[in-house]
Amino acid sequence: MRAGARRVRVGIDTGGTFTDFVYERNGELEVFKVPSTPSDPALAIQEGLERIRQASGSVDIDVVHGTTVGTNALLQRKGARTALVTTSGFEDVLAIGRQARPELYNLNVIKPPPLVVSELRFGVAERVVASGEVIQNLDDDAIDRLLESLQAASVDSIAICLLFSFLYPEHEERLAQKLSQLKVPISLSSRILPEYREYERTSTVAINAYLQPLMGRYLNSLAKGSGVDVAGYRPISNLRVMQSSGGSISAEVAALEPVRTILSGPAGGIIGALRVARSSGFPDLITFDMGGTSTDVALCVDGGIRTTNEAEVAGLPVAVSVLDIHTVGAGGGSIARVDEGGSLRVGPESAGADPGPACYGKSDIPTVTDAHVVLGHFAGAGLLGGEFPLDEQRSLVALKRLAAEMSIASGKRTTAIVAAEGVLAVANANMERALRHISVERGHDPRQFALLPFGGAGGLHAVDLARSLGIPTVIAPASPGALSAVGVLVADIIRDQSRTVMLKYGTQSLAKLSEVFDGMERTARTDLGQEGFRPSSQKHERSLALRYRGQSFELEIAKTTGDVAGSFHRVHRQRYGYAQEGSEIEIVSARVRSFGLMEKLREKKLRPKAPGRVVKPQSFTAAHFGGKRVRTAVYQRAELPSLARLRTPAIVIEYSATTLIPEGSETQVDRYGNLIIRV
């Protein structure tokens, strides 16, 4: 990273309830949270940055931001009024989609409507065929007519996706040049995703155009302060944004290609979790990020996580590279209720940051957090080191009301304690399904992995979930509530490029690919060089997307020279259980992932003070575990020495999160301050 006097590196993760800040000060990481401002996330961010400036005495700040602005706009359908320009006859690709149904046996299933309504989908007379040959040129009259139609439609953004433009992008470039007169953002498929599959490509570029005006305004307000009403605001000199693939990009690129940021926050958490796992010696792990609104889970093997180009967000395909993350609507703010059939439901609706759970003092809504309060799982300590007190009486009233509804539905008297235990049981069941989805359903035995919980609520549920799945070890990292912000801070800059080539596998094809790879790497070197990364601080990884001829989908293979076919057969057998070694192989795409390597943060080791000794708790409290009220040890995380052992059951309190450790779990602090819990 470019060095400068008194510069401070800051990682920010905007969540549904809190916005997390991590920054480096005197060689150590400082962590704090401020309540999120959903109506304008920039307000919370600028408040936190001003706090960092005052604490550090630094004016110059480098910020890396994990944002949910694009995600929320897509989920809530609050993006721009977008037009789609495509080849005449293909205007309805977004509506037709694929033949696959989201619910196979549901005859009344409703597909999410396209982002671009039918009256804003425009066809233009031109045609390029699969070989790249132009059989109908784009003429100026057609462009002029299109310009008039778009002017009349008063659109805010334009997506251009012509058939086979990844082979012949000139028509898209001509359209973009002419339509620039409209002074609205324009997204080109030949730049965003130069790959085949017209539906996925059209969907991806439409999402990009749909988010572009909103993301541009948001990042501009952060960088320059326009529209941000915070006293003493100073512009951010260097702003980067976390992208869904696990690396960051400049704010300028993020504003042009916001589709790459729609899983920004969860991706930061995975990077932070991998950093913890490497230091603790657990290469195979399941990450479990539970915040106030949702839970994100992912499976990491051999210290890495699978990326995919087949993700789906809000029911829409996104074909850019993203980390393979599964999300469910279960968080600390998930609302508990009795449904029409008399069953207890938890989520996916969330109380969010405002009004928040009942214990926040602004509502009477029973949530997962309120259930923990009633069961004594916070030991009366509140949140954020006592800065954010919890209204225990309000939680009790909310759970009593829920218990009364459960009593009416079941015909049996239900207490607030029983209702709270029921809320946690339902929430755990929802999250257990998510964990099984990314492990058991994909052929992985969870008993061979460690579970790494983080987020503000992850440590409250991790041990119970590990027991349900037979996972032997839970790694509770230091500062778990801010691990996503840590991951955002340490992530390298990443640029992903791809080119569809459609070549028959063979020696001559591999030779042709060398030119394609070299061209993409030259582009990446230039872009990274402009951001201040010398050649020695860059890394470029090549990969190929291969398939057997006749297959519909491909597998990504890291090997690009030598026995590429052998590697493909092995990966295919590992993924699907068989390989067709006598079948012809087709090279679909060439891909390059380029890294601008960031300066690594120093790992802080705790000085060994109590090797193997059971340390005395700070205090004891009465809490409910497994249907019983038991005497529970209370520890302050900051006071735990390295290599110490904890007595159980225990509640471990720290600034950013609380960790529950039921009876029967052996717990020891490692040299880096992580809790290693043997379930």
C-alpha positions as CSV (number, residue, x, y, z in Angstrom):
1,M,0.0,0.0,0.0
2,R,1.2,3.5,-0.7
3,A,2.8,4.9,2.4
4,G,2.2,8.3,3.8
5,A,2.8,10.2,7.0
6,R,0.2,9.7,9.7
7,R,-2.1,7.7,7.4
8,V,-4.6,5.4,9.1
9,R,-6.1,2.3,7.4
10,V,-9.7,1.8,8.3
11,G,-12.0,-1.2,7.6
12,I,-15.8,-0.5,7.7
13,D,-18.6,-3.0,7.5
14,T,-22.2,-1.7,7.4
15,G,-24.6,-4.1,9.0
16,G,-28.4,-4.0,9.5
17,T,-28.0,-3.1,13.2
18,F,-24.5,-1.7,13.7
19,T,-21.7,-0.3,11.5
20,D,-18.4,-1.8,12.5
21,F,-15.0,0.1,12.4
22,V,-11.5,-1.4,12.6
23,Y,-8.4,0.6,12.3
24,E,-4.7,0.1,12.9
25,R,-3.2,2.2,15.7
26,N,0.3,1.8,17.1
27,G,0.6,-1.6,15.5
28,E,-2.7,-2.9,17.0
29,L,-6.3,-3.1,15.8
30,E,-8.8,-0.9,17.5
31,V,-12.5,-1.9,17.2
32,F,-15.7,0.0,17.8
33,K,-19.3,0.1,16.5
34,V,-21.9,2.8,16.0
35,P,-25.7,2.2,15.3
36,S,-26.4,2.0,11.6
37,T,-28.5,4.6,9.9
38,P,-30.5,2.6,7.3
39,S,-32.0,5.8,5.8
40,D,-28.5,7.0,4.9
41,P,-25.6,4.6,5.7
42,A,-23.1,7.4,5.1
43,L,-24.2,9.2,8.2
44,A,-23.0,6.4,10.5
45,I,-19.8,6.0,8.5
46,Q,-18.9,9.7,8.7
47,E,-19.6,9.7,12.5
48,G,-17.2,6.8,13.0
49,L,-14.5,8.3,10.8
50,E,-14.6,11.5,12.7
51,R,-14.2,9.5,15.9
52,I,-11.1,7.8,14.4
53,R,-9.6,11.1,13.3
54,Q,-9.9,12.5,16.8
55,A,-8.5,9.3,18.4
56,S,-5.6,8.9,16.1
57,G,-4.8,12.5,15.4
58,S,-4.6,11.7,11.7
59,V,-6.1,13.7,8.9
60,D,-5.3,11.3,6.1
61,I,-7.4,8.1,6.1
62,D,-7.5,5.1,3.7
63,V,-10.9,3.4,3.9
64,V,-12.0,0.0,2.7
65,H,-15.8,-0.4,2.9
66,G,-18.0,-3.4,2.9
67,T,-21.4,-2.1,1.8
68,T,-24.9,-3.3,1.7
69,V,-26.3,-0.4,-0.3
70,G,-26.4,-2.4,-3.6
71,T,-27.7,-5.5,-1.9
72,N,-30.5,-3.7,-0.1
73,A,-31.5,-1.8,-3.3
74,L,-31.7,-5.1,-5.2
75,L,-33.7,-6.9,-2.4
76,Q,-36.1,-4.0,-1.9
77,R,-36.3,-3.2,-5.7
78,K,-35.3,0.4,-5.1
79,G,-32.9,0.9,-7.9
80,A,-32.9,3.2,-10.9
81,R,-35.5,3.4,-13.8
82,T,-33.4,1.3,-16.2
83,A,-33.7,0.7,-19.9
84,L,-32.4,-2.4,-21.7
85,V,-31.0,-2.2,-25.2
86,T,-30.6,-5.5,-27.0
87,T,-30.6,-7.2,-30.3
88,S,-34.0,-6.9,-32.0
89,G,-36.1,-10.0,-31.2
90,F,-34.4,-10.6,-27.9
91,E,-36.1,-8.0,-25.8
92,D,-37.9,-10.5,-23.6
93,V,-34.8,-12.6,-22.6
94,L,-35.1,-11.2,-19.0
95,A,-38.7,-12.3,-18.8
96,I,-38.3,-15.7,-20.4
97,G,-35.2,-16.7,-18.4
98,R,-34.4,-20.4,-18.0
99,Q,-36.6,-23.4,-18.0
100,A,-35.7,-24.3,-14.4
101,R,-38.4,-23.6,-11.8
102,P,-37.4,-22.3,-8.4
103,E,-40.0,-24.7,-6.8
104,L,-40.5,-27.8,-8.9
105,Y,-43.8,-29.0,-7.5
106,N,-45.4,-25.6,-6.9
107,L,-47.8,-24.9,-9.7
108,N,-48.5,-21.4,-8.4
109,V,-44.9,-20.2,-7.9
110,I,-44.4,-16.6,-8.7
111,K,-41.0,-15.7,-10.3
112,P,-39.5,-12.3,-9.4
113,P,-40.4,-9.8,-12.1
114,P,-37.5,-8.5,-14.3
115,L,-35.7,-5.4,-13.2
116,V,-36.5,-3.8,-16.5
117,V,-40.2,-3.5,-17.4
118,S,-41.3,-4.5,-20.8
119,E,-41.9,-0.9,-22.1
120,L,-38.3,0.0,-21.3
121,R,-36.8,-3.0,-23.2
122,F,-35.7,-1.8,-26.7
123,G,-34.5,-3.9,-29.6
124,V,-32.1,-2.5,-32.2
125,A,-31.6,-4.0,-35.7
126,E,-28.2,-5.7,-35.8
127,R,-26.9,-9.2,-35.7
128,V,-23.7,-11.0,-34.8
129,V,-23.6,-14.8,-35.0
130,A,-21.8,-17.3,-32.8
131,S,-18.6,-17.3,-34.9
132,G,-18.3,-13.5,-34.4
133,E,-19.3,-12.7,-38.0
134,V,-21.5,-9.7,-38.5
135,I,-24.4,-10.5,-40.7
136,Q,-26.4,-7.3,-40.1
137,N,-24.6,-4.1,-39.4
138,L,-25.8,-1.5,-37.0
139,D,-26.8,1.6,-38.9
140,D,-27.0,5.2,-37.8
141,D,-30.7,5.6,-38.5
142,A,-31.5,2.8,-36.0
143,I,-29.3,4.5,-33.4
144,D,-31.0,7.8,-33.9
145,R,-34.5,6.2,-33.5
146,L,-33.3,4.5,-30.3
147,L,-32.0,7.8,-28.9
148,E,-35.3,9.4,-29.5
149,S,-37.2,6.6,-27.7
150,L,-34.9,6.7,-24.7
151,Q,-35.2,10.4,-24.4
152,A,-39.0,10.1,-24.4
153,A,-38.8,7.3,-21.7
154,S,-36.8,9.5,-19.3
155,V,-34.7,6.7,-18.0
156,D,-32.0,7.0,-15.3
157,S,-29.7,4.3,-16.5
158,I,-29.1,2.1,-19.6
159,A,-28.0,-1.5,-19.9
160,I,-26.7,-2.5,-23.4
161,C,-26.4,-6.2,-24.1
162,L,-26.3,-7.3,-27.7
163,L,-26.2,-10.9,-28.9
164,F,-22.6,-12.3,-29.1
165,S,-21.1,-8.9,-28.2
166,F,-18.3,-10.6,-26.3
167,L,-17.0,-11.7,-29.8
168,Y,-17.7,-8.4,-31.5
169,P,-18.1,-5.5,-29.1
170,E,-18.0,-2.7,-31.7
171,H,-21.8,-2.4,-31.9
172,E,-22.1,-1.9,-28.2
173,E,-19.3,0.7,-28.2
174,R,-21.0,2.7,-31.0
175,L,-24.3,2.6,-29.1
176,A,-22.6,3.8,-25.9
177,Q,-20.9,6.6,-27.7
178,K,-24.1,7.9,-29.2
179,L,-26.3,7.4,-26.2
180,S,-23.8,9.3,-24.0
181,Q,-25.8,12.4,-25.1
182,L,-28.5,11.4,-22.6
183,K,-26.0,12.0,-19.7
184,V,-27.1,8.9,-17.8
185,P,-24.9,5.9,-16.7
186,I,-24.4,3.2,-19.4
187,S,-23.4,-0.4,-18.7
188,L,-22.0,-2.5,-21.5
189,S,-22.1,-6.3,-21.3
190,S,-18.9,-6.5,-23.4
191,R,-17.1,-4.7,-20.5
192,I,-19.0,-6.1,-17.5
193,L,-19.2,-9.8,-18.5
194,P,-17.7,-10.7,-21.9
195,E,-19.0,-14.3,-21.7
196,Y,-21.6,-16.4,-23.4
197,R,-25.1,-17.3,-22.1
198,E,-27.3,-14.4,-23.1
199,Y,-29.8,-14.7,-20.2
200,E,-27.1,-14.6,-17.4
201,R,-25.2,-11.9,-19.2
202,T,-28.3,-9.8,-19.7
203,S,-29.4,-10.2,-16.1
204,T,-25.9,-9.2,-14.8
205,V,-25.6,-6.1,-16.9
206,A,-29.2,-5.1,-16.1
207,I,-28.4,-5.4,-12.4
208,N,-25.3,-3.3,-12.9
209,A,-27.3,-0.6,-14.6
210,Y,-30.1,-0.8,-12.0
211,L,-27.6,-0.1,-9.2
212,Q,-25.2,2.3,-10.9
213,P,-26.9,5.7,-10.2
214,L,-27.6,4.8,-6.5
215,M,-24.1,3.4,-5.9
216,G,-22.5,6.3,-7.7
217,R,-24.3,8.9,-5.5
218,Y,-23.6,6.9,-2.3
219,L,-19.8,6.6,-3.0
220,N,-19.6,10.2,-4.1
221,S,-21.3,11.3,-0.8
222,L,-18.8,9.2,1.2
223,A,-15.7,10.4,-0.7
224,K,-16.6,14.1,-1.0
225,G,-19.2,14.6,1.7
226,S,-21.9,15.8,-0.7
227,G,-25.2,15.6,1.1
228,V,-23.7,14.3,4.3
229,D,-24.7,16.5,7.3
230,V,-21.9,15.8,9.7
231,A,-20.1,18.7,11.4
232,G,-16.4,19.0,10.6
233,Y,-16.5,16.5,7.7
234,R,-13.3,16.0,5.8
235,P,-13.2,14.1,2.4
236,I,-11.8,10.5,2.3
237,S,-8.5,10.7,0.4
238,N,-8.5,7.0,-0.6
239,L,-11.7,5.0,-0.7
240,R,-12.0,1.4,-1.8
241,V,-15.0,-1.0,-1.7
242,M,-15.1,-4.7,-0.9
243,Q,-16.4,-6.8,-3.8
244,S,-18.2,-10.1,-3.7
245,S,-15.2,-12.1,-4.9
246,G,-13.2,-11.5,-1.8
247,G,-11.0,-8.5,-2.8
248,S,-11.4,-4.8,-2.9
249,I,-11.7,-2.4,-5.8
250,S,-11.4,1.4,-6.1
251,A,-14.5,3.5,-5.4
252,E,-14.4,4.6,-9.1
253,V,-14.5,1.0,-10.4
254,A,-17.2,0.2,-7.8
255,A,-19.4,3.1,-9.0
256,L,-19.1,1.9,-12.6
257,E,-19.5,-1.8,-11.8
258,P,-21.7,-2.1,-8.6
259,V,-22.8,-5.6,-9.6
260,R,-19.5,-6.7,-8.2
261,T,-20.3,-5.5,-4.7
262,I,-23.7,-7.0,-4.0
263,L,-22.2,-9.6,-1.5
264,S,-19.6,-7.1,-0.2
265,G,-20.1,-7.4,3.5
266,P,-20.4,-11.3,3.7
267,A,-17.2,-11.6,1.5
268,G,-15.3,-9.5,4.1
269,G,-16.3,-11.9,6.8
270,I,-14.9,-14.9,4.9
271,I,-11.6,-13.2,4.4
272,G,-11.4,-12.3,8.1
273,A,-12.3,-15.9,9.1
274,L,-9.7,-17.4,6.8
275,R,-7.1,-15.2,8.5
276,V,-8.1,-16.5,11.9
277,A,-8.2,-20.1,10.8
278,R,-4.6,-19.9,9.3
279,S,-3.2,-18.6,12.6
280,S,-5.1,-21.2,14.6
281,G,-4.1,-24.1,12.4
282,F,-7.6,-25.1,11.1
283,P,-7.5,-25.1,7.2
284,D,-11.0,-26.8,6.9
285,L,-13.8,-24.8,8.4
286,I,-17.4,-23.7,8.1
287,T,-17.8,-20.0,8.6
288,F,-20.9,-18.8,10.4
289,D,-21.7,-15.1,10.3
290,M,-24.8,-14.1,12.3
291,G,-25.6,-10.5,12.5
292,G,-28.7,-8.5,13.3
293,T,-30.7,-9.3,10.2
294,S,-29.3,-12.4,8.4
295,T,-26.8,-15.3,8.7
296,D,-24.2,-16.1,6.1
297,V,-22.5,-19.4,5.9
298,A,-19.7,-20.8,3.7
299,L,-17.4,-23.8,3.5
300,C,-13.7,-23.4,3.3
301,V,-11.4,-26.3,2.3
302,D,-7.6,-26.3,2.6
303,G,-7.5,-22.6,3.6
304,G,-9.5,-21.4,0.6
305,I,-13.1,-20.8,-0.4
306,R,-14.8,-21.7,-3.7
307,T,-15.9,-18.9,-6.0
308,T,-18.8,-19.3,-8.4
309,N,-20.1,-17.5,-11.5
310,E,-23.6,-19.1,-10.9
311,A,-24.8,-17.1,-8.0
312,E,-28.4,-15.9,-7.5
313,V,-29.4,-12.8,-5.5
314,A,-33.0,-11.8,-5.0
315,G,-34.0,-14.5,-7.4
316,L,-31.8,-13.0,-10.2
317,P,-28.7,-14.7,-11.7
318,V,-25.4,-12.9,-11.2
319,A,-22.7,-14.3,-13.4
320,V,-19.7,-12.3,-12.1
321,S,-17.3,-14.0,-9.8
322,V,-18.6,-14.2,-6.1
323,L,-17.6,-16.2,-3.1
324,D,-19.9,-19.2,-2.6
325,I,-21.9,-17.9,0.3
326,H,-25.4,-19.1,1.5
327,T,-27.6,-16.6,3.3
328,V,-30.7,-17.1,5.4
329,G,-33.0,-14.6,7.0
330,A,-32.0,-15.4,10.6
331,G,-30.3,-12.9,12.9
332,G,-30.3,-11.4,16.3
333,G,-33.1,-9.0,15.2
334,S,-35.3,-11.7,13.7
335,I,-38.9,-11.3,14.8
336,A,-40.7,-14.1,16.6
337,R,-44.4,-14.6,16.1
338,V,-47.2,-17.2,16.1
339,D,-48.5,-17.7,12.5
340,E,-52.0,-18.4,11.3
341,G,-51.6,-22.1,11.9
342,G,-50.5,-21.7,15.5
343,S,-46.8,-22.4,14.9
344,L,-43.9,-20.4,16.2
345,R,-42.0,-18.6,13.5
346,V,-38.7,-16.7,13.7
347,G,-37.7,-14.4,10.8
348,P,-37.0,-13.7,8.1
349,E,-38.5,-10.3,9.0
350,S,-36.1,-8.3,11.2
351,A,-36.5,-5.5,13.7
352,G,-33.3,-4.1,12.3
353,A,-31.5,-1.1,13.9
354,D,-34.6,1.0,14.1
355,P,-36.8,0.3,16.1
356,G,-34.7,-2.8,16.9
357,P,-35.4,-5.6,19.4
358,A,-37.5,-4.8,22.5
359,C,-34.4,-4.7,24.7
360,Y,-33.1,-1.7,22.7
361,G,-35.9,0.3,24.4
362,K,-37.8,1.5,21.3
363,S,-40.2,-1.3,20.5
364,D,-42.2,-4.2,22.0
365,I,-41.1,-6.6,19.3
366,P,-39.9,-10.1,20.5
367,T,-36.7,-11.1,18.7
368,V,-33.9,-13.7,19.1
369,T,-31.9,-11.1,21.0
370,D,-34.8,-10.7,23.5
371,A,-34.9,-14.4,24.0
372,H,-31.3,-14.4,25.0
373,V,-31.9,-11.5,27.4
374,V,-34.7,-13.3,29.1
375,L,-32.6,-16.5,29.4
376,G,-29.8,-14.5,31.1
377,H,-27.3,-15.0,28.3
378,F,-25.9,-11.5,28.5
379,A,-25.3,-11.7,32.3
380,G,-26.7,-8.1,32.6
381,A,-23.7,-6.7,30.8
382,G,-25.5,-5.0,27.9
383,L,-23.7,-4.5,24.5
384,L,-20.6,-2.7,23.4
385,G,-18.8,-3.0,26.7
386,G,-21.8,-1.4,28.5
387,E,-22.1,1.5,26.1
388,F,-25.4,0.1,24.9
389,P,-27.5,-1.1,27.9
390,L,-30.3,-3.6,27.4
391,D,-33.8,-3.1,28.7
392,E,-34.3,-6.5,30.3
393,Q,-37.8,-5.7,31.6
394,R,-39.0,-4.7,28.1
395,S,-37.7,-8.0,26.7
396,L,-39.5,-9.9,29.4
397,V,-42.8,-8.1,28.6
398,A,-42.3,-8.9,24.9
399,L,-41.7,-12.6,25.5
400,K,-44.6,-12.8,27.9
401,R,-46.9,-11.5,25.2
402,L,-45.4,-14.1,22.8
403,A,-45.9,-16.8,25.4
404,A,-49.6,-15.8,25.8
405,E,-50.1,-16.1,22.0
406,M,-48.4,-19.6,22.1
407,S,-50.6,-20.6,25.0
408,I,-53.8,-19.7,23.0
409,A,-52.5,-21.6,20.0
410,S,-51.5,-24.7,21.9
411,G,-54.1,-24.8,24.6
412,K,-51.3,-25.2,27.2
413,R,-49.8,-22.6,29.5
414,T,-46.5,-21.3,28.2
415,T,-44.1,-19.1,30.2
416,A,-41.7,-16.5,28.9
417,I,-38.8,-18.8,29.6
418,V,-40.3,-21.6,27.5
419,A,-41.2,-19.1,24.8
420,A,-37.6,-17.8,24.7
421,E,-36.2,-21.4,24.5
422,G,-38.6,-22.1,21.7
423,V,-37.5,-18.9,19.8
424,L,-33.9,-20.1,20.0
425,A,-34.8,-23.6,19.0
426,V,-36.6,-22.4,15.8
427,A,-33.8,-20.0,15.0
428,N,-31.2,-22.7,15.4
429,A,-33.2,-25.0,13.1
430,N,-33.2,-22.4,10.4
431,M,-29.4,-21.9,10.7
432,E,-28.8,-25.6,10.9
433,R,-30.5,-26.1,7.5
434,A,-28.2,-23.5,6.1
435,L,-25.1,-25.2,7.5
436,R,-26.3,-28.6,6.1
437,H,-26.9,-27.0,2.7
438,I,-23.3,-25.9,2.2
439,S,-21.8,-29.1,3.8
440,V,-23.9,-32.3,3.8
441,E,-25.9,-31.5,0.7
442,R,-22.6,-30.9,-1.2
443,G,-21.0,-34.1,-0.1
444,H,-18.9,-32.8,2.8
445,D,-19.0,-34.3,6.3
446,P,-19.3,-31.5,8.8
447,R,-17.6,-33.7,11.4
448,Q,-14.3,-33.1,9.5
449,F,-14.5,-29.3,9.8
450,A,-14.3,-26.6,12.5
451,L,-17.0,-24.1,13.0
452,L,-15.9,-20.4,13.1
453,P,-18.7,-18.1,14.3
454,F,-18.6,-14.3,14.1
455,G,-20.9,-11.4,13.8
456,G,-22.6,-9.9,16.8
457,A,-24.7,-13.0,17.5
458,G,-22.6,-15.9,16.1
459,G,-21.1,-16.8,19.4
460,L,-24.5,-17.1,21.1
461,H,-25.5,-20.1,18.9
462,A,-22.3,-21.7,17.7
463,V,-21.8,-24.5,20.2
464,D,-25.4,-25.7,20.0
465,L,-25.2,-25.8,16.2
466,A,-21.9,-27.6,16.3
467,R,-23.4,-30.3,18.6
468,S,-26.4,-30.7,16.3
469,L,-24.1,-31.3,13.3
470,G,-21.4,-33.3,15.1
471,I,-18.8,-30.6,14.4
472,P,-16.0,-31.3,17.0
473,T,-14.4,-27.8,17.3
474,V,-15.6,-24.2,17.5
475,I,-13.1,-21.4,17.0
476,A,-14.5,-18.2,18.6
477,P,-12.2,-15.5,17.3
478,A,-11.2,-12.3,19.1
479,S,-13.5,-9.4,18.3
480,P,-15.9,-11.6,16.4
481,G,-18.5,-8.8,16.0
482,A,-16.1,-6.9,13.8
483,L,-14.4,-9.7,11.9
484,S,-16.1,-8.7,8.6
485,A,-14.5,-5.2,9.0
486,V,-11.1,-6.9,9.7
487,G,-11.5,-9.0,6.6
488,V,-12.4,-5.9,4.6
489,L,-9.3,-4.1,5.9
490,V,-6.8,-6.9,5.1
491,A,-8.3,-8.0,1.7
492,D,-6.1,-7.5,-1.3
493,I,-7.3,-5.6,-4.3
494,I,-8.6,-8.0,-6.9
495,R,-9.5,-7.6,-10.6
496,D,-11.3,-10.5,-12.3
497,Q,-11.3,-10.8,-16.1
498,S,-12.8,-13.5,-18.4
499,R,-13.0,-14.2,-22.1
500,T,-15.3,-16.7,-23.8
501,V,-13.2,-18.7,-26.3
502,M,-15.1,-21.9,-27.2
503,L,-12.1,-24.0,-28.3
504,K,-11.7,-27.8,-28.7
505,Y,-9.1,-28.9,-26.2
506,G,-5.7,-29.6,-27.7
507,T,-2.1,-28.4,-27.9
508,Q,-2.9,-25.8,-30.5
509,S,-5.8,-24.4,-28.4
510,L,-3.6,-24.1,-25.3
511,A,-1.1,-22.1,-27.5
512,K,-3.8,-19.7,-28.7
513,L,-4.9,-19.2,-25.1
514,S,-1.5,-17.9,-24.2
515,E,-2.2,-14.8,-26.2
516,V,-5.6,-14.3,-24.5
517,F,-4.0,-14.7,-21.1
518,D,-1.2,-12.3,-21.9
519,G,-3.6,-9.6,-23.1
520,M,-5.7,-9.8,-19.9
521,E,-2.6,-9.7,-17.7
522,R,-1.3,-6.6,-19.5
523,T,-4.5,-4.8,-18.8
524,A,-4.5,-5.9,-15.1
525,R,-0.8,-4.8,-14.7
526,T,-1.6,-1.4,-16.1
527,D,-4.7,-0.9,-13.9
528,L,-3.0,-2.1,-10.7
529,G,0.0,0.1,-11.6
530,Q,-2.2,3.1,-11.8
531,E,-3.4,2.4,-8.2
532,G,0.2,2.4,-6.9
533,F,1.1,-1.3,-7.0
534,R,4.6,-2.2,-8.3
535,P,5.1,-5.4,-10.3
536,S,6.6,-7.0,-7.2
537,S,3.3,-6.3,-5.3
538,Q,1.1,-7.9,-8.0
539,K,0.1,-11.5,-8.5
540,H,-1.9,-13.0,-11.4
541,E,-3.6,-16.3,-11.4
542,R,-4.9,-18.0,-14.6
543,S,-7.7,-20.5,-14.9
544,L,-9.8,-22.3,-17.5
545,A,-13.5,-23.1,-17.6
546,L,-13.8,-26.6,-19.1
547,R,-16.6,-29.1,-19.9
548,Y,-17.2,-32.3,-21.8
549,R,-18.6,-31.5,-25.2
550,G,-22.4,-31.5,-24.9
551,Q,-22.5,-30.5,-21.3
552,S,-24.4,-27.3,-20.3
553,F,-22.1,-26.1,-17.6
554,E,-18.4,-26.0,-17.0
555,L,-15.9,-26.4,-14.2
556,E,-13.1,-24.0,-13.4
557,I,-9.6,-25.5,-13.4
558,A,-6.5,-23.7,-12.0
559,K,-4.1,-25.6,-14.2
560,T,-3.6,-23.9,-17.7
561,T,-0.5,-25.7,-18.9
562,G,0.7,-29.4,-19.0
563,D,-1.8,-32.1,-18.3
564,V,-4.9,-29.8,-18.2
565,A,-7.2,-32.7,-19.2
566,G,-6.0,-34.9,-16.3
567,S,-6.8,-32.1,-13.9
568,F,-10.2,-31.6,-15.3
569,H,-11.1,-35.3,-15.1
570,R,-10.0,-35.4,-11.4
571,V,-12.0,-32.3,-10.5
572,H,-15.0,-33.6,-12.4
573,R,-14.8,-37.0,-10.6
574,Q,-14.5,-35.2,-7.2
575,R,-17.5,-32.9,-7.9
576,Y,-19.8,-35.4,-9.7
577,G,-18.5,-38.8,-8.8
578,Y,-17.5,-39.8,-12.3
579,A,-15.2,-38.8,-15.2
580,Q,-15.6,-39.5,-19.0
581,E,-11.9,-39.7,-19.8
582,G,-12.6,-40.7,-23.4
583,S,-14.9,-37.8,-24.2
584,E,-13.9,-34.6,-26.0
585,I,-13.2,-31.6,-23.8
586,E,-14.2,-28.1,-24.7
587,I,-12.5,-24.9,-23.4
588,V,-15.3,-22.5,-22.7
589,S,-13.6,-19.5,-21.1
590,A,-10.2,-18.1,-20.1
591,R,-10.0,-16.3,-16.8
592,V,-7.4,-14.2,-14.9
593,R,-7.6,-13.1,-11.3
594,S,-5.1,-10.3,-10.5
595,F,-4.1,-9.2,-7.0
596,G,-2.7,-5.9,-5.7
597,L,-1.1,-7.3,-2.6
598,M,-1.8,-5.2,0.5
599,E,0.6,-4.8,3.4
600,K,-0.3,-7.4,5.9
601,L,-1.3,-6.5,9.4
602,R,0.7,-7.9,12.2
603,E,-0.7,-10.8,14.2
604,K,-0.9,-9.9,17.8
605,K,0.1,-12.8,20.2
606,L,-0.9,-12.9,23.8
607,R,1.9,-13.5,26.3
608,P,1.4,-17.0,27.9
609,K,0.3,-16.5,31.4
610,A,-1.7,-19.5,32.5
611,P,-0.7,-22.6,30.4
612,G,-3.3,-25.3,31.1
613,R,-4.7,-23.7,34.2
614,V,-8.4,-23.1,34.7
615,V,-8.8,-19.4,35.3
616,K,-11.1,-17.9,37.9
617,P,-14.3,-16.3,36.5
618,Q,-14.9,-12.6,37.0
619,S,-18.3,-13.5,38.5
620,F,-21.1,-15.9,38.4
621,T,-24.7,-15.5,37.1
622,A,-27.8,-17.7,36.8
623,A,-28.6,-18.5,33.1
624,H,-30.8,-21.0,31.3
625,F,-29.0,-23.7,29.3
626,G,-30.8,-26.7,27.8
627,G,-34.0,-26.1,29.7
628,K,-32.2,-25.7,33.1
629,R,-31.3,-22.7,35.2
630,V,-27.7,-23.2,36.1
631,R,-24.9,-21.3,37.9
632,T,-22.8,-19.9,35.0
633,A,-19.2,-18.5,35.0
634,V,-18.8,-15.0,33.5
635,Y,-15.5,-14.0,31.9
636,Q,-14.3,-10.8,30.3
637,R,-12.6,-11.7,27.1
638,A,-9.9,-9.0,27.4
639,E,-8.7,-10.4,30.7
640,L,-8.2,-14.0,29.5
641,P,-4.6,-15.0,29.4
642,S,-3.1,-17.1,26.7
643,L,-3.3,-20.9,27.0
644,A,-5.8,-20.6,29.9
645,R,-8.7,-23.0,30.3
646,L,-12.3,-21.9,31.2
647,R,-14.8,-23.6,33.4
648,T,-18.2,-24.3,31.9
649,P,-21.0,-23.4,31.5
650,A,-19.7,-19.9,30.7
651,I,-20.6,-16.6,29.2
652,V,-17.6,-14.8,27.7
653,I,-18.3,-11.0,27.3
654,E,-16.4,-8.6,25.1
655,Y,-17.0,-5.3,23.3
656,S,-18.3,-6.7,20.0
657,A,-20.0,-9.9,20.9
658,T,-21.0,-12.5,23.6
659,T,-20.0,-16.2,23.5
660,L,-22.1,-18.9,25.2
661,I,-20.3,-22.1,26.2
662,P,-22.6,-24.8,27.6
663,E,-21.6,-27.6,30.0
664,G,-19.5,-30.4,28.6
665,S,-17.3,-28.2,26.3
666,E,-13.6,-28.0,26.9
667,T,-12.4,-24.4,26.2
668,Q,-8.9,-23.0,26.0
669,V,-7.5,-19.6,24.8
670,D,-4.9,-19.9,22.1
671,R,-1.8,-17.6,21.6
672,Y,-3.8,-15.2,19.5
673,G,-6.7,-14.8,21.9
674,N,-9.1,-17.1,20.1
675,L,-11.3,-19.5,22.1
676,I,-10.8,-23.1,21.0
677,I,-13.9,-24.9,22.1
678,R,-13.9,-28.7,22.0
679,V,-17.6,-29.6,21.7
